[in-house]
Amino acid sequence: MFNNITVNGILLDLDDTLVDSRSSWKQGFQDTFKSYLNDHKHNFDLEEIYLEYTKIVSTKHEITNAQEWSDKLAQAGLLEIINKYIKIKINIADAWMIFEKSWKKNIKLFSETNEILKSLQKNYKLGLVTNGLSEHQRYKIEKFDLKKYFQCILISEEVGFQKPEVEIFNQAAQKLDLSNNQIIHIGDNPSHDVIGANESGMFSCWLKRPKNWYKEIKDVEPNFIISNLLELKNLNK
């Protein structure tokens, strides 16, 4: 699978690569939504409503040209969707508190995360490169004690650049003291992870998990595609 390449460093994405963030956010949304139903009978399809919510939030980010994740836009989307279906006025601060408490409680590592990180750190310099708010990302890193695996951790809000900007990849390479062409970057989002790695001169690996939300992007070619992180054990073999 990884024929004809030799790498000394590995960069990994965080959300939905190491940590199952989507499932926890969906649970957070559903717990919040249900908390305002007041036990009334309903026939809502919460899966469909959650998908609608994610589209609303995504559109708000696009319209406002938000360069980084915005809790305020996510809150606005939550307010909009609850008003649409339940038709009640809510205190968004209270609703968001329910949301955050739930996703933080329910967030989990993927089953293979610790195994593959323990294996990779024996032979490679590892770096974590993630887009997101420092508060959110540091919470996940600390909750799962991930810091011990990485020589560098770059969070977009902290460094001032975000994937796919090449600067964040270049900073990671400098911190690992490696050339870009000695590094492979793995992530689940082609528009962030594959494009960024390709443009920075690194090898790119798309983690295309089953039921992955991201589709292939025309003219964007990852060097490698895997469906499980354990496939990385085949590197340099």
URJOUR-V619649 format. One record per residue. RES is the residue in one letter. PHI is phi in whole degrees, 0 to 359 (* if undefined). Layout:
RES_PHI ; RES_PHI
This chain:
M_* ; F_258 ; N_296 ; N_67 ; I_229 ; T_230 ; V_235 ; N_246 ; G_225 ; I_229 ; L_255 ; L_232 ; D_285 ; L_258 ; D_291 ; D_64 ; T_247 ; L_262 ; V_243 ; D_278 ; S_285 ; R_301 ; S_297 ; S_289 ; W_291 ; K_297 ; Q_296 ; G_299 ; F_297 ; Q_295 ; D_297 ; T_293 ; F_301 ; K_293 ; S_294 ; Y_260 ; L_278 ; N_53 ; D_65 ; H_288 ; K_292 ; H_205 ; N_238 ; F_293 ; D_267 ; L_294 ; E_297 ; E_292 ; I_294 ; Y_295 ; L_299 ; E_297 ; Y_299 ; T_297 ; K_291 ; I_299 ; V_295 ; S_299 ; T_296 ; K_298 ; H_294 ; E_292 ; I_298 ; T_271 ; N_54 ; A_296 ; Q_274 ; E_217 ; W_303 ; S_238 ; D_299 ; K_297 ; L_290 ; A_295 ; Q_293 ; A_298 ; G_294 ; L_296 ; L_299 ; E_296 ; I_288 ; I_291 ; N_298 ; K_293 ; Y_264 ; I_258 ; K_58 ; I_227 ; K_276 ; I_232 ; N_272 ; I_296 ; A_296 ; D_293 ; A_297 ; W_292 ; M_295 ; I_296 ; F_301 ; E_295 ; K_300 ; S_290 ; W_293 ; K_292 ; K_289 ; N_265 ; I_293 ; K_221 ; L_284 ; F_293 ; S_301 ; E_266 ; T_301 ; N_297 ; E_299 ; I_288 ; L_293 ; K_298 ; S_290 ; L_291 ; Q_292 ; K_288 ; N_235 ; Y_224 ; K_278 ; L_247 ; G_226 ; L_247 ; V_232 ; T_222 ; N_276 ; G_143 ; L_281 ; S_304 ; E_302 ; H_293 ; Q_289 ; R_295 ; Y_301 ; K_295 ; I_299 ; E_286 ; K_301 ; F_257 ; D_53 ; L_277 ; K_303 ; K_296 ; Y_272 ; F_244 ; Q_282 ; C_212 ; I_228 ; L_242 ; I_249 ; S_305 ; E_298 ; E_280 ; V_262 ; G_86 ; F_227 ; Q_225 ; K_300 ; P_265 ; E_299 ; V_293 ; E_301 ; I_289 ; F_289 ; N_297 ; Q_298 ; A_297 ; A_298 ; Q_297 ; K_292 ; L_276 ; D_59 ; L_227 ; S_284 ; N_302 ; N_283 ; Q_259 ; I_235 ; I_243 ; H_247 ; I_241 ; G_197 ; D_265 ; N_250 ; P_303 ; S_290 ; H_261 ; D_277 ; V_287 ; I_300 ; G_298 ; A_295 ; N_300 ; E_289 ; S_270 ; G_86 ; M_265 ; F_286 ; S_244 ; C_226 ; W_272 ; L_274 ; K_260 ; R_291 ; P_305 ; K_63 ; N_299 ; W_285 ; Y_268 ; K_262 ; E_299 ; I_252 ; K_302 ; D_70 ; V_247 ; E_244 ; P_288 ; N_293 ; F_216 ; I_230 ; I_231 ; S_245 ; N_209 ; L_298 ; L_297 ; E_296 ; L_292 ; K_295 ; N_273 ; L_298 ; N_58 ; K_246
